[in-house]
Amino acid sequence: MHSHASCRLHRELGFWGVSVPVACFGFYEVAGHWPDLSNQEDLGKLGAEAFAFVNVARFAVPLRIGLALSTTPWVQENVVDKFLSKKDEK
């Protein structure tokens, strides 16, 4: 059984494992080349993109919580109750 901290670590690793390639591809699409970490201009652009990305990700947290809370009655009615009623019939 995984601890809460272990599950959080897996989610964080998954998030960053997807985010870094997406950010690099976004840079490539905008700049027309892969980021050159030895170039100060590219570092500035990459820093600005990272800043924007982190702010969008932080903005998404309340949206995710709101979505979870707003769908709770539907999930309870259409998933949990149906699953538990089938389990009780056996």
Phi and psi restraints in degrees (value plus and minus 20) as a CYANA .aco file:
   2 HIS   PHI    -101.8   -61.8
   2 HIS   PSI     123.6   163.6
   3 SER   PHI     -99.7   -59.7
   3 SER   PSI     145.2   185.2
   4 HIS   PHI     -80.5   -40.5
   4 HIS   PSI     -61.5   -21.5
   5 ALA   PHI     -85.0   -45.0
   5 ALA   PSI     -58.0   -18.0
   6 SER   PHI     -85.9   -45.9
   6 SER   PSI     -61.9   -21.9
   7 CYS   PHI     -85.2   -45.2
   7 CYS   PSI     -59.6   -19.6
   8 ARG   PHI     -83.4   -43.4
   8 ARG   PSI     -61.3   -21.3
   9 LEU   PHI     -81.6   -41.6
   9 LEU   PSI     -62.1   -22.1
  10 HIS   PHI     -83.7   -43.7
  10 HIS   PSI     -60.5   -20.5
  11 ARG   PHI     -84.9   -44.9
  11 ARG   PSI     -62.2   -22.2
  12 GLU   PHI     -83.7   -43.7
  12 GLU   PSI     -64.9   -24.9
  13 LEU   PHI     -82.7   -42.7
  13 LEU   PSI     -60.8   -20.8
  14 GLY   PHI     -83.4   -43.4
  14 GLY   PSI     -63.5   -23.5
  15 PHE   PHI     -80.2   -40.2
  15 PHE   PSI     -71.0   -31.0
  16 TRP   PHI     -92.5   -52.5
  16 TRP   PSI     -50.2   -10.2
  17 GLY   PHI     -84.3   -44.3
  17 GLY   PSI     -49.4    -9.4
  18 VAL   PHI    -109.0   -69.0
  18 VAL   PSI     -58.7   -18.7
  19 SER   PHI     -85.4   -45.4
  19 SER   PSI     -63.0   -23.0
  20 VAL   PHI     -82.3   -42.3
  20 VAL   PSI     -69.3   -29.3
  21 PRO   PHI     -82.1   -42.1
  21 PRO   PSI     -57.2   -17.2
  22 VAL   PHI     -84.3   -44.3
  22 VAL   PSI     -63.0   -23.0
  23 ALA   PHI     -84.4   -44.4
  23 ALA   PSI     -62.6   -22.6
  24 CYS   PHI     -83.9   -43.9
  24 CYS   PSI     -61.4   -21.4
  25 PHE   PHI     -85.9   -45.9
  25 PHE   PSI     -59.6   -19.6
  26 GLY   PHI     -81.4   -41.4
  26 GLY   PSI     -61.3   -21.3
  27 PHE   PHI     -81.8   -41.8
  27 PHE   PSI     -64.2   -24.2
  28 TYR   PHI     -80.6   -40.6
  28 TYR   PSI     -62.9   -22.9
  29 GLU   PHI     -85.4   -45.4
  29 GLU   PSI     -57.8   -17.8
  30 VAL   PHI     -99.8   -59.8
  30 VAL   PSI     -66.7   -26.7
  31 ALA   PHI    -108.4   -68.4
  31 ALA   PSI     -41.5    -1.5
  32 GLY   PHI      65.8   105.8
  32 GLY   PSI     -15.5    24.5
  33 HIS   PHI    -174.3  -134.3
  33 HIS   PSI     142.2   182.2
  34 TRP   PHI     -92.1   -52.1
  34 TRP   PSI     130.8   170.8
  35 PRO   PHI     -82.5   -42.5
  35 PRO   PSI     114.1   154.1
  36 ASP   PHI    -125.3   -85.3
  36 ASP   PSI      87.4   127.4
  37 LEU   PHI     -90.9   -50.9
  37 LEU   PSI     -27.8    12.2
  38 SER   PHI    -114.0   -74.0
  38 SER   PSI     -24.8    15.2
  39 ASN   PHI    -120.3   -80.3
  39 ASN   PSI     102.0   142.0
  40 GLN   PHI     -82.8   -42.8
  40 GLN   PSI     -55.8   -15.8
  41 GLU   PHI     -85.4   -45.4
  41 GLU   PSI     -63.8   -23.8
  42 ASP   PHI     -84.4   -44.4
  42 ASP   PSI     -59.5   -19.5
  43 LEU   PHI     -82.3   -42.3
  43 LEU   PSI     -60.2   -20.2
  44 GLY   PHI     -83.4   -43.4
  44 GLY   PSI     -63.7   -23.7
  45 LYS   PHI     -85.0   -45.0
  45 LYS   PSI     -62.4   -22.4
  46 LEU   PHI     -85.0   -45.0
  46 LEU   PSI     -58.9   -18.9
  47 GLY   PHI     -84.0   -44.0
  47 GLY   PSI     -61.9   -21.9
  48 ALA   PHI     -84.8   -44.8
  48 ALA   PSI     -61.0   -21.0
  49 GLU   PHI     -85.3   -45.3
  49 GLU   PSI     -62.1   -22.1
  50 ALA   PHI     -83.1   -43.1
  50 ALA   PSI     -61.6   -21.6
  51 PHE   PHI     -80.9   -40.9
  51 PHE   PSI     -66.3   -26.3
  52 ALA   PHI     -84.4   -44.4
  52 ALA   PSI     -62.5   -22.5
  53 PHE   PHI     -82.3   -42.3
  53 PHE   PSI     -65.7   -25.7
  54 VAL   PHI     -83.9   -43.9
  54 VAL   PSI     -58.7   -18.7
  55 ASN   PHI     -87.7   -47.7
  55 ASN   PSI     -57.5   -17.5
  56 VAL   PHI     -86.4   -46.4
  56 VAL   PSI     -61.4   -21.4
  57 ALA   PHI     -84.0   -44.0
  57 ALA   PSI     -59.7   -19.7
  58 ARG   PHI     -86.6   -46.6
  58 ARG   PSI     -56.0   -16.0
  59 PHE   PHI     -86.5   -46.5
  59 PHE   PSI     -52.1   -12.1
  60 ALA   PHI     -92.6   -52.6
  60 ALA   PSI     -42.2    -2.2
  61 VAL   PHI     -79.4   -39.4
  61 VAL   PSI     -71.5   -31.5
  62 PRO   PHI     -82.7   -42.7
  62 PRO   PSI     -51.9   -11.9
  63 LEU   PHI     -85.6   -45.6
  63 LEU   PSI     -60.9   -20.9
  64 ARG   PHI     -84.4   -44.4
  64 ARG   PSI     -61.5   -21.5
  65 ILE   PHI     -84.9   -44.9
  65 ILE   PSI     -63.7   -23.7
  66 GLY   PHI     -81.2   -41.2
  66 GLY   PSI     -61.7   -21.7
  67 LEU   PHI     -83.0   -43.0
  67 LEU   PSI     -63.2   -23.2
  68 ALA   PHI     -83.0   -43.0
  68 ALA   PSI     -64.6   -24.6
  69 LEU   PHI     -88.1   -48.1
  69 LEU   PSI     -57.1   -17.1
  70 SER   PHI     -93.0   -53.0
  70 SER   PSI     -45.0    -5.0
  71 THR   PHI    -115.8   -75.8
  71 THR   PSI     -22.9    17.1
  72 THR   PHI     -75.9   -35.9
  72 THR   PSI     -68.8   -28.8
  73 PRO   PHI     -80.8   -40.8
  73 PRO   PSI     -59.6   -19.6
  74 TRP   PHI     -84.5   -44.5
  74 TRP   PSI     -65.3   -25.3
  75 VAL   PHI     -83.7   -43.7
  75 VAL   PSI     -62.4   -22.4
  76 GLN   PHI     -78.9   -38.9
  76 GLN   PSI     -67.2   -27.2
  77 GLU   PHI     -92.1   -52.1
  77 GLU   PSI     -63.7   -23.7
  78 ASN   PHI    -115.4   -75.4
  78 ASN   PSI     -35.5     4.5
  79 VAL   PHI    -140.0  -100.0
  79 VAL   PSI     -81.9   -41.9
  80 VAL   PHI     -84.2   -44.2
  80 VAL   PSI     -72.1   -32.1
  81 ASP   PHI     -82.3   -42.3
  81 ASP   PSI     -60.9   -20.9
  82 LYS   PHI     -86.8   -46.8
  82 LYS   PSI     -59.7   -19.7
  83 PHE   PHI     -86.7   -46.7
  83 PHE   PSI     -65.1   -25.1
  84 LEU   PHI     -88.0   -48.0
  84 LEU   PSI     -55.4   -15.4
  85 SER   PHI     -87.9   -47.9
  85 SER   PSI     -56.1   -16.1
  86 LYS   PHI     -88.8   -48.8
  86 LYS   PSI     -56.3   -16.3
  87 LYS   PHI     -89.0   -49.0
  87 LYS   PSI     -57.2   -17.2
  88 ASP   PHI     -89.6   -49.6
  88 ASP   PSI     -48.7    -8.7
  89 GLU   PHI     -91.1   -51.1
  89 GLU   PSI     -44.4    -4.4
